[in-house]
Amino acid sequence: MSEEDKIEGRLSGEQIEPKETENLLLRLVYMIIIAVMISVAQTVLGFMTVVQFVVMLISNKEPNERIAEFGTDLGIWIAKAARYQTAASEVKPWPWTELD
């Protein structure tokens, strides 16, 4: 299985959808909390982008693997959060579900 297949499976693989739909007011509360979390995630992503660039400048264009993996994980989390925010999925992102 290629790395792209693994990422695709984490992003849009099988997720257990809740059996009951939640109250819209409660969903609004979750959406506000997740919007704040997405904003923090974007700030972290911007910071890590600068750090990775500096690492690549210093190490002859070699990226730090841990930072690259963190970026992949963060991107998948943001995608899952966006799916919940836009009602494409009823599955809430971490910390309400497993971080895979």
Buried (B, 14 or more C-beta within 10 A) or exposed (E): EEEEEEBEEBBEEEEEEEEEEEEEEEBEEBBEEBEEBBEEBEEEBEEBEEEBEEBBEEEEEEEBEEBEEBBBBBBBBBEBBBBBBEEEBBBBBBEEEEEE
